[in-house]
């Protein structure tokens, strides 16, 4: 009863003040009058001009407030509804920042995954980082993460001479990165502009520290995992229902896609070791003078355009796009140590009919039929007279410029056939391994996971594999991919695509999304992937915007475009996206960390090519002799500086090398692979092995992996 009287009294006070045309008292004071009798969250009711009841109390607006609600302003929970906050100024207490204290209790290098988790903390549902302090988290407007393979900590040492910059020995490299026992090995190094080489001094203008970063891998077993996969795969949220959160193979809208969208690019064919077809080479002397190695052949395709089919000839809705599609699989036997020879070839058409299925007699005597894998026996091959050249002739008649050849790890089959064809769909590339290359999923695994089918059930018995069955399995995988679309079956079984996570569980705050976002409003975060090659063929295809590039200059322009947005907003949303992922690769090529020898690949741009020449008094151009590495580093620093200048305020810029130098590790891994191949070949003796693998090589591999896992990172808030 007392509460009711107080409420009536309050309404009476407000009514009397309004009638007398007197200033309305402050609502915070009014709420104080009633706080002993009524919860503060309960609004004071009023009647509007139409006589309708409305929840919320009233006060006169200030001179700069919008003239809404007939001169009254609605009050929620004792305080006025605020408009979206403006972007804070750099000197404001609300400006977002990252802080690292030298008194922090770091115990080791920061893992690469911690940088990914920082993105999730700022924009999604990730936990707070323990290695760095984040202030004013709601004020972060954008995040830009750029991977730059080839960057090394040694490049930032004072007085480094890039003209004499050489790959250190394993022992020297281990000494440089340290054993991790001292904080000097894993605490971030402050960047001083005066102490940096001239080419890299812009880094000190953008970043306060250089962070030693540990790439994903396994020192014990000598493995380096893909840094790209680590950054673009978000861990599953264990506190939620995985069946709802996880973006599995079927958690998207099916998009019927033509098979031509899945053709391997010339760069991908070269990277995956496919035989070179002259049509893949750039026009000119190299293509004109091309000759097949002895015993090899290539299909009758003079140029890639020969495979194009006019739209008028394509049936509406056809996923074969007017092309003939043939699935192929081969079986091989051993004719010597590590020497495989073709013994069976099977070809299946798009409708599942067997076009060709023949046994082949190798020229050399067979030393091992490997029946448990090939299914081939001596009795099967004894009466066979068909040779490799006979099979090549038949295939050359079957494979024309509009033929697409598909299979699993097709490079091995084509090498056994000694045949090259430019139009390839490879299921080992179409369904990439969760940990990235060079690892590949087996056909058996893909059939189980995506088709619910058991294949290759010989289990090491005499039944072996069936090449017709394998070819049909590849065909069915590709058919399903075409029906489902590019995004299907690209998810990682160990996590969720980062772009999908941000779109699904991104978070907005009152500071950036208005009063309805109090407490964190679930809202999708837009994203962009700016990458070399065909972005739609990788995990980046899940980004809101995908920009494919062929040079670092295109990547730079793509990042700036993604941050600022398109004027018409048709492709890149106006105002830009929330999260940008990009990769600059030209330093990686200069360092020799990746294979640069690809067709149709433009040369690395240098500082001299991108900046005007300096003219002396005589009008001659002055060009200071600098090493290619120094030129590339200078160009890189300038690119990052331009990107940094284009970023809006309150943007986190993240630059990561991904890994350390992987070359020695790759050499030793290839050596170990060759050793295992020879060692496991039946009949091979220890003293006949071309490669030795002892505890010395094993120790060297562990050291090389440790070096390859030693990356660097940089963080700053614009």
Secondary structure, 3 states (H helix, E strand, C coil): CHHHHHHHHHHHHHHHHHHCCCCCCCHHHHHHHHCCCCCCCCCCCEECCCCCEECCEEEECCCCCCCCHHHEEEEECCEECCCCCCCCCCCCCCCCEEECCCCCCCCCCEEHHHHHHHHHHHHCCCCCCCCCEEECHHHCCEEEEEECCCCCHHHHCCCCCHHHCCCCCHHHHHHHHCCCCCHHHHCCEECCHHHCCHHHCHHHHHCCEEEEEECCEECCCCEECCHHHHHCEECCCCCCCHHHHCCCCCCCCCCCCCHHHHCCCHHHHHHCCCCCCHHHCCCCHHHHCCCCCCCCEECCCCCHHHHCCCHHHCCCCCCCCCCEEEEEEEEEEEEECCEEEEEEEEEEECCCCEEEEEECCCCCCCCECCHHHHCCCHHHHHCCCCCHHHHHHHHHHHCCCCEEEEECCHHHHHHHHCEECCCEEEHHHHCCCCCCCCCCCCHHHHHHHHHCCCCCCCCCCCCCCCHHHHHHHHHHHHHHHHHHCCCCCCCCCCCEEHHHHHHHHCEECHHHHCHHHCCCEECCCCEEEEEECCHHHCHHHHCCEEEEECCHHHHHHHHHHHHHCCCCCCCCCCCCCCEEEEECCHHHHHHCCCCCCCCCCCCCCCHHHHCCCEECCCCCEECCCCCHHHHHHHHHHHHHHHHHHHCCCCEEEEEECCCCCCHHHHHHHHHHHHHHHHHCCCCCCHHHCCCCCCHHHHHHHHHHHHHHCEEEEEEEEC
